[in-house]
Amino acid sequence: MTNLTIMKIIQTLPLLFILVLGIACGTDDEAASESQENAVLGTILLSGEETSEFGTSLTIGNIEVGNSALTGTDKSVVLLSENITVENNELVFDESDQNGFVIVAADFTTGGSPNIEKTISMNITSDGEEFLYACTSPFQNFFIACGEVYSVDFEAKTATFENTTVINTENDIVLTMDGTVTWE
């Protein structure tokens, strides 16, 4: 990925979380930050019009759990492709690979925001082209509702996406996500 692409990803992912932080009253210390050395397992299946551009599955290679310095909230997990890691609270990209993804999934159902329960901010890059998606539940008159069966369970160490919908923030095309991610 080029430096311009890296900067664009870093600048766009926090967009949703800046919005959430503006609504949120604070965070809960129960979901303490865990190191990226966590073992992660999972594949998210994708369906929708744009999958012809980047494929129908995302295999999770790395994870960052509850890192408020990176996402703005300890109620989040960052799911990453194998070629993207986190070092010193920054995303580090293998610049030889023009493909990858970053998914920031947050679940405030146990506290942290009075108005938003769940949110996803996602960047998929394929051959250097970026596809930016987001959702928020309940629906707040922007993006799209995430769906009923999307959750991040910090105690069970799982993120579940079942018929979860996200919308392309540039062209309003909907993408559906299905799968479960677990971590140690």
Rosetta blueprint (number, residue, H / E / L):
1 M L
2 T L
3 N H
4 L H
5 T H
6 I H
7 M H
8 K H
9 I H
10 I H
11 Q H
12 T H
13 L L
14 P H
15 L H
16 L H
17 F H
18 I H
19 L H
20 V H
21 L H
22 G H
23 I H
24 A L
25 C L
26 G L
27 T L
28 D L
29 D L
30 E L
31 A L
32 A L
33 S L
34 E E
35 S L
36 Q L
37 E L
38 N L
39 A L
40 V E
41 L E
42 G E
43 T E
44 I E
45 L E
46 L E
47 S E
48 G E
49 E L
50 E L
51 T H
52 S H
53 E H
54 F H
55 G L
56 T L
57 S E
58 L E
59 T E
60 I L
61 G L
62 N E
63 I E
64 E E
65 V E
66 G L
67 N L
68 S H
69 A H
70 L H
71 T H
72 G L
73 T L
74 D L
75 K L
76 S E
77 V E
78 V E
79 L E
80 L E
81 S L
82 E L
83 N L
84 I E
85 T E
86 V E
87 E E
88 N L
89 N L
90 E E
91 L E
92 V E
93 F E
94 D L
95 E L
96 S L
97 D L
98 Q L
99 N L
100 G E
101 F E
102 V E
103 I E
104 V E
105 A E
106 A E
107 D E
108 F L
109 T L
110 T L
111 G L
112 G L
113 S L
114 P L
115 N L
116 I L
117 E L
118 K E
119 T E
120 I E
121 S E
122 M E
123 N E
124 I E
125 T E
126 S E
127 D L
128 G L
129 E E
130 E E
131 F E
132 L E
133 Y E
134 A E
135 C E
136 T E
137 S E
138 P L
139 F L
140 Q L
141 N L
142 F L
143 F L
144 I L
145 A L
146 C L
147 G L
148 E L
149 V E
150 Y E
151 S E
152 V E
153 D E
154 F L
155 E L
156 A L
157 K L
158 T E
159 A E
160 T E
161 F E
162 E E
163 N E
164 T E
165 T E
166 V E
167 I E
168 N E
169 T L
170 E L
171 N L
172 D L
173 I L
174 V E
175 L E
176 T E
177 M E
178 D E
179 G E
180 T E
181 V E
182 T E
183 W E
184 E L
